[in-house]
Amino acid sequence: MMSATSTLALTHFVTLADSFDKNKVTPGVLGFIVFAVIGGAVWLLMKSMNKHMKKVDFVEQPEEGEAGTRASAASTAAEPKTG
């Protein structure tokens, strides 16, 4: 069973809810704060990722099959033709 206090509180909340214009509901200050925190976190993550990516030193080594083909083609092209 509901007490008189809880019934009175619910009555006040119901009338407060009816006073809002249902077509003009906005996220308000809390929505802005949450959005700003998420934006700041993404910015910090991107900054950290950029710093870590600058540390990467990567030189791609050719695969075995490609290295042999390119070396033989280069040596064939470099040899003078006699004839």
C-alpha positions as a LaTeX table, in Angstrom:
\begin{tabular}{lrrr}
\hline
Residue & $x$ (\AA) & $y$ (\AA) & $z$ (\AA) \\
\hline
Met1 & 0.00 & 0.00 & 0.00 \\
Met2 & 1.16 & 3.50 & $-0.69$ \\
Ser3 & 1.60 & 5.95 & 2.10 \\
Ala4 & 0.14 & 9.44 & 2.03 \\
Thr5 & 3.59 & 10.96 & 1.49 \\
Ser6 & 4.38 & 8.86 & $-1.58$ \\
Thr7 & 0.95 & 9.57 & $-3.04$ \\
Leu8 & 1.47 & 13.30 & $-2.55$ \\
Ala9 & 4.94 & 13.12 & $-4.14$ \\
Leu10 & 3.61 & 11.24 & $-7.17$ \\
Thr11 & 0.84 & 13.79 & $-7.57$ \\
His12 & 3.40 & 16.60 & $-7.72$ \\
Phe13 & 5.55 & 14.74 & $-10.27$ \\
Val14 & 2.60 & 14.04 & $-12.53$ \\
Thr15 & 1.56 & 17.69 & $-12.62$ \\
Leu16 & 5.19 & 18.72 & $-13.22$ \\
Ala17 & 5.46 & 16.28 & $-16.14$ \\
Asp18 & 2.30 & 17.69 & $-17.73$ \\
Ser19 & 3.67 & 21.24 & $-17.66$ \\
Phe20 & 6.48 & 20.41 & $-20.15$ \\
Asp21 & 5.86 & 21.02 & $-23.82$ \\
Lys22 & 6.36 & 17.60 & $-25.38$ \\
Asn23 & 7.42 & 19.16 & $-28.70$ \\
Lys24 & 10.29 & 21.18 & $-27.17$ \\
Val25 & 12.18 & 18.65 & $-25.05$ \\
Thr26 & 15.95 & 19.18 & $-25.23$ \\
Pro27 & 18.89 & 17.27 & $-23.69$ \\
Gly28 & 19.84 & 20.25 & $-21.55$ \\
Val29 & 23.04 & 20.87 & $-19.65$ \\
Leu30 & 23.63 & 17.21 & $-18.73$ \\
Gly31 & 23.48 & 16.19 & $-22.40$ \\
Phe32 & 26.00 & 18.89 & $-23.28$ \\
Ile33 & 28.35 & 17.81 & $-20.48$ \\
Val34 & 28.21 & 14.15 & $-21.54$ \\
Phe35 & 28.80 & 15.09 & $-25.19$ \\
Ala36 & 31.74 & 17.35 & $-24.23$ \\
Val37 & 33.33 & 14.60 & $-22.10$ \\
Ile38 & 33.01 & 12.07 & $-24.92$ \\
Gly39 & 34.49 & 14.57 & $-27.39$ \\
Gly40 & 37.40 & 15.31 & $-25.06$ \\
Ala41 & 38.07 & 11.61 & $-24.56$ \\
Val42 & 38.13 & 11.01 & $-28.32$ \\
Trp43 & 40.49 & 13.95 & $-28.80$ \\
Leu44 & 42.88 & 12.60 & $-26.13$ \\
Leu45 & 42.77 & 9.10 & $-27.63$ \\
Met46 & 43.58 & 10.47 & $-31.10$ \\
Lys47 & 46.46 & 12.50 & $-29.69$ \\
Ser48 & 47.85 & 9.44 & $-27.90$ \\
Met49 & 47.46 & 7.27 & $-31.01$ \\
Asn50 & 49.27 & 9.86 & $-33.13$ \\
Lys51 & 52.16 & 9.92 & $-30.65$ \\
His52 & 52.42 & 6.12 & $-30.67$ \\
Met53 & 52.23 & 5.91 & $-34.47$ \\
Lys54 & 55.11 & 8.36 & $-34.82$ \\
Lys55 & 57.28 & 5.93 & $-32.82$ \\
Val56 & 56.71 & 3.08 & $-35.29$ \\
Asp57 & 59.65 & 2.46 & $-37.61$ \\
Phe58 & 58.49 & 0.06 & $-40.29$ \\
Val59 & 60.35 & $-0.94$ & $-43.43$ \\
Glu60 & 58.62 & $-3.60$ & $-45.49$ \\
Gln61 & 60.84 & $-6.47$ & $-46.53$ \\
Pro62 & 60.07 & $-8.10$ & $-49.90$ \\
Glu63 & 58.75 & $-11.65$ & $-49.84$ \\
Glu64 & 60.99 & $-14.51$ & $-50.98$ \\
Gly65 & 59.21 & $-15.08$ & $-54.30$ \\
Glu66 & 59.15 & $-11.39$ & $-55.21$ \\
Ala67 & 62.80 & $-10.80$ & $-54.27$ \\
Gly68 & 64.05 & $-13.60$ & $-56.54$ \\
Thr69 & 61.94 & $-12.46$ & $-59.48$ \\
Arg70 & 62.97 & $-8.84$ & $-59.18$ \\
Ala71 & 66.65 & $-9.68$ & $-58.72$ \\
Ser72 & 66.75 & $-11.95$ & $-61.79$ \\
Ala73 & 64.86 & $-9.39$ & $-63.89$ \\
Ala74 & 67.23 & $-6.64$ & $-62.79$ \\
Ser75 & 70.34 & $-8.72$ & $-63.52$ \\
Thr76 & 68.96 & $-9.71$ & $-66.93$ \\
Ala77 & 68.25 & $-6.11$ & $-67.82$ \\
Ala78 & 71.68 & $-4.99$ & $-66.64$ \\
Glu79 & 73.63 & $-7.50$ & $-68.73$ \\
Pro80 & 74.77 & $-6.18$ & $-72.08$ \\
Lys81 & 73.44 & $-8.08$ & $-75.07$ \\
Thr82 & 76.04 & $-9.50$ & $-77.37$ \\
Gly83 & 75.21 & $-10.59$ & $-80.77$ \\
\hline
\end{tabular}
